[in-house]
Amino acid sequence: MGNLHVMLDSIVEAAILLFEFIGVGIIIFSGIRGFFLYLKRSPDTKLTLAKGLSMGLEFKLGSEILRTVIVREWTEIATVGGIIILRAALTFLIHWEIKEEEKEKHS
């Protein structure tokens, strides 16, 4: 049972790093893309940037959810829970912003 636990921890740690890396990459790419759209004065700049940030945050939220698998102490659980709540709130706000921008665009 101990070896399986160590193997699970290793897989989860690797997945956390992968999700964090993907999330950061998406956020960086979206920021650069948003900057170039801003320079072109594109009306889609805000919407494109918000969608990219939202996707990046989804991956980072996924990594935090995975992190709950390997935490062992209540203080760690509370910290991870707080991070999850903050990232979920940011994601919710960005999704709300996207809906508002799409409403404005179609009206």
N, C-alpha and C positions, 0 to 999 in steps of 0.2 A: 504494500500500500504506500510506503514511503517513496519508492521510486516513481510511482504514478503521480504522486503529489508534486514531486520535484519536476517531472516532465510537464505537468500541467502549468506549473508556475513559469517554466521556461517558455512554453508556447504562448502563454498570456503576455509575458513580458515582451516577447518578440512582436506580438500583434499590437500591443500598446505602442511600441516604438514605430511600427509601420503606420498605424492610424495617425499618430502624432505627426509623423513626417509627411504623410499625404495631406493632412489638414493644413499644415504650415505651407506646403508647396502650393496648394490651391489658393490660400489666402494671399501669398506673395504674387502668384500669377495673376490673380484677380485684381490686386492693387496696381500692378504694372499695366494691365489691360485697361483698367479704369482710368489711369493717368493718361494713357494715349487717347482714349475716347474723349477725355476732358479736353485735351489739347486740340482735338478735331472739332470740339464743340458739339459732340453728338448728343441728341436728346435722350439717348438710351444709357448714358453714362451711369447715372444713379442706380437704375434698375439692374444693369449688368454687374456693377460692383456689389450691390446688395445680394444678388443671387450667388455670386462667387463667395462672398463672406459667409453666407448662410451654409453653403455646401462645405466650406472649410470647417466651420463650427460643428457641423454634423459629424464629421470625422473625429474631431477633437472630443466631442461629447461621447462618441463611441469608445474612444480610448479610456475615458474616465469611467464609463460603465464597466468595461473590462477590468479596470483597476480594482473595482469592488470585489472581484473574485479572489484577489491575492492579499487584500488587507487583513490584518489580524487583530488590531486593537481598536477600541471604540473611538479614540481620538483620530485615528487614521480614517475610520468610517465617516466620522463627522466632517472631517476636512474634505474628503472625496465627495460626500453628499452636498456640501456647500458649493463646491466647484461645479457639480452637476446642475444644481439649482441655478447658479449664475449663468452657466453656458446655455441651459434650456431657456432661461429668461431672455438672453441675448438672441437666441435663435427665434423665439417667439416674436420679439420686437422686430427683427429683420424681416420675418415672414409677413408681419403686419404691414411693414413699410413697403414690401414688394406688392402686396395686394392694393395698397393705396396708390402706388405709382402706376400699376396696371389699370386701375379704375380711371385715373386722370388721363392716361394715354388713350384709352378707348372712348372717352367722352368728348 
